[in-house]
Amino acid sequence: MKRNQLFIILLTLLSATFTSCNDPVIVDYSKITGLVYNPVVYSGQIDSIYAKVYYDSIDTQYFSFMTSVTIAKAKFQSGAFALQLPALSYGKLCYRIDKVFPDSLVSDKSVKLNYLDLFCIKDGFRTGFLLYQNNYNLTDSGSVYSDYIYCDKPVSVSGTTITYNSSYKITTEYKLSFVKGWNIWTKKQRSNDFEARCYQSSNNIPADMKWHLKN
């Protein structure tokens, strides 16, 4: 083999190694492997987990009708479950990202999305649903919960949204980056008082997150 040919081969191998070591690691959030917190308590209440999304099956000028569809199922065994989430078709992406995050800076307002709900089933009947959070009540400052979201295109969201309910103001700060496909993002409660609640939202997932059954 000629010297210049050997040099080209070595250069190609080094380039491939350098690229693979520096490529960003993208987590596949379509695969959910979960352990329910305190599973002994729930052993008689769950035999399977259903992943569902809601969307407009009928949407006219005068009314719309929301329906749900099961997109994945898993057995609940030894307090744990494993789900494989499929890609969502366009008809099941019923939310516009600029409507979900009002008053925030959205890199692409044409992005459509949907959320995931995980329901617990026992003998064919719904017994509750699962939430991914770091404690059960989410009433204290520092409480965190996570949502799974599917986007049809990559998009980033930043800014602040203010909403009101009957008794207090809710301020949420967003700094998010979504890929095309399934994503997970957290919302952290920074304060909890009578007049206002402030949340900080990001793609960072704390290590102490657990799946909790809500009835």
N, C-alpha and C positions, 0 to 999 in steps of 0.2 A: 504494500500500500504506500502510495506516495505521501511525502511529508505534509503537503498542503491539504490532502484529503483527510489525513488523521487530525490535523488542526481544526478543520471544519466540523468533524464529528465531535471532538472534545468541546468545542465552543457551543454546539447545539445542545449537548448534554448539560453543560453548565448553565446555559440560558434557561432550559426547562426546569432544572432544579431550583434556580433562583426565583423563577416565576411562581412555582408551586409553593415555595416557602413564604412568599410575600402576598399571595392571593388572600383576600379577606375570607374569613370563615363564615359561611352563611348557615344558620341553624334551620333545619327543616321542621317547622312548626306544624306541618300536616300530620306528624306522628306524635300522639299524646300518650305517654306512659305515666299513669297516675297512681298514687297511693293515697287512699282516703284517710284523713286524720282520725285516730282512734277507731280503727275498723272493727274492733270487737263489738262495739255498741251497735254498729250498722249491719252486722253479719246476717241478721234475719230480716232486714228491710230492703236489700238490694240483691237481685240476681243478674242484672245486666244494665249497661249504660247506653243510652241513645243520644246521638248528636243530632240536633235539629237546627234548621234555619227557618225564618219567617220571610215571606215575600208577598207582593201583590199578585194574586192570581186573576183578579178582575180589577181593572183601573179605568174608569170612564170619567166623563166630565162631571157626573153627578154623584158618584160614590166609588169607593174602593173596598176591596175585600181581601183581608190578610189571611193567608193560609200557611201551614207549616209542612215541612217535609223532613223525613229522617234521612240523613246523608251517610250515617255510619252507625254501627252497633258493635258492642263488645261485651263479653262475659265479665262478670265481677267475681273474681276468685282470689281468696286469701287477702282480701282488703285492697286489691289492686285491679287495674284495667289497662288495656292498650287499644287505642283507636287509630285508624288510618283515615284521615280526612281527604275526600276527593276535591278536585278543582270544582268551582261553582260555575255553572253556565250563566250567560248574560241575563237570562230571565229571572234568576234568583238573586241578582245584585240590585236591590231595590232602593238603596240609599245613595244620595249624592254627597260626596265628601264635604263640599262647601256648606251643606245644610247641617251635617253632623257636627262640624266645627265652625260655627258662626263667629265672626269677628276675629278669626285667626288667619294667618298668612298660609295659603295652600298653594303648593308649587304647580298643581295641575287640577283645576276645578272640574274637569270632565271625569275624574276617577269615580267609579261606582264601587260599592262595598256591601258587605253584610256581616252580621255578628253570629256567633255560635252559642247555643244553649246546650248544656249537658243535663239530661234528665235521668233519674234513677227509676228503674222498673223492677217490680216484684210480681211474679205470676201474671204478667201482662198488664198490670196497673201501675200508674205513676205514683211513686212514694215521696218524691221530692226532686231537688235539682242540686247540682254541684257548683260551688263557687271556689275559685282559686285565690286564696288570700292568706295573710300571715297570722290572722287570729279569727275567732268565730264572730265576734260582735261588730268589729270595725267601728268602734265608738271613740277610740282614743287617738290622740295626735300621734302620727307615725304609722297608723294602720295603712295597709296596702292591699289592693285587690287587682286582679288582672283580667283582661278580656282578650278573647281570640277574635280576630277580624280578618276578613278576606278582601283583598283589593285586586281590581282587574289590571292595574298598572302601578309602577313605582310612584311614590308621592311622599312629600315631606309636609309637616304641619308645625307651625310655630305661632305663638301669640297667647292671648288671654281671652277667655270667654266668661261673661258674667250672666248668671241666670238668677231667678228669684222664685221662691215658693211662698207659702202663706206666712211663714214666720222668719225666714232668714235669707240672706244673700249667699250665693255660691259662686266663688271665683275659682276658675281652673286655669292653670298655666300649662301650655302644651309645648313640648319639644319632641317631635316624633319623626321617625323615618320608616316608611313601610315599603316592602318589596312587593312585586307581583306574586300573589298567592296568599298563603296563610301567614299571619303575623300574630305576635302577642305583645301587649303593652300594659303598663301598670298605671294605676292612679293612687297617689299617696296623699293621705289626709294630713295636712300640715297644721291645721287648727280646728278646734271644735268648740264653738261657743254659741250662745243663743242667737246672736245677730248675724254671724257670718261663718262660713266654712270655706277654707282655702285648700285646694288640691294642686298637686304638682304631678304632671303626667309625663312619662318617658318610656323608652324601650328597655330600660334596665329592669331585670327580674331579680328581686332579692332571693337570697339562698334559703330563707325560712318560709317560703310559700308552701301551702298545703291545700289539698282538696277537702272542702267541708261540705257535708250534707245539710241542705236547708229544706225544711218541710213546708 
